[in-house]
Amino acid sequence: MGYSAAALVITAILLPVLSAFTQYLNMKLSMAVNGSNRPADKDDPTAATMRTMNMTMPLFSLVMVFTLPTGIGIYWIVSAIVRMVQQVFINKHLSKISVDDMIEKNKEKSAEEERKTWRKSREDQRYGSDKYKEHQIFCNTEFFYV
């Protein structure tokens, strides 16, 4: 029907291989942020499951792009590239931040939020909630005294 051999090679072979490769790179980049690239304990079932998934998902992508329309392959490739770019920026940002400092800031933030919540609940107990105040204002208007 007029399809060139190059177009068939691109859609039939190159897209599935490229899709699987980008999925594999994406998983490697996302594991790099938490140090999961180190050899894991052989007895850890979670690590074994992650290793299996890291090999299975790119192969799954390869098979699906071979069998499904080309648009799926293009979508997976583009989305994997976008995720990789995001992950590179996240990895750079997280490499500059100390985990201990981040935990300390989150503890301080949580304590401050808890203090605000406690103050608000104490004010509601002492002066009544906002709905009660609105009701008092509404009932004290001249409308009810006419």
DAMOKA-V957067 format. One record per backbone hydrogen bond with DSSP energy under -0.5 kcal/mol. CO is the residue of the C=O (numbers start at 1). NH is the residue of the N-H. Records with the same first field share a line. If there is no record, write none. Layout:
BEGIN
CO->NH + NH
END
This chain:
BEGIN
4->8
5->9
6->10
7->11
8->12
9->13 + 14
10->15
13->17
14->18
15->19
16->20
17->21
18->22
19->23
20->24
21->25
22->26
23->27
24->28
25->29
26->30
27->31
28->32
29->33
31->34 + 36
32->35
35->38
41->44
43->45
44->48
45->49
46->50
47->51
48->52
49->53
50->54
51->55
52->56
53->57
55->59
56->60
57->61
58->62
59->63
60->64
61->65
62->66
63->67
64->68
69->72 + 73
70->74
71->75
72->76
73->77
74->78
75->79
76->80
77->81
78->82
79->83
80->84
81->85
82->86
83->87
84->88
85->89
86->90
87->91
88->92
89->93
90->94
91->95
92->96
93->96 + 97
98->102
99->103
100->104
101->105
102->106
103->107
104->108
105->109
106->110
107->111
108->112
109->113
110->114
111->115
112->116
113->117
114->118
115->119
116->120
117->121
118->122
119->123
120->124
121->125
122->126
123->127 + 128
124->128
129->133
130->134
131->135
132->136
133->137
134->138
135->139
136->140
138->141
141->144
142->145 + 146
143->146
END
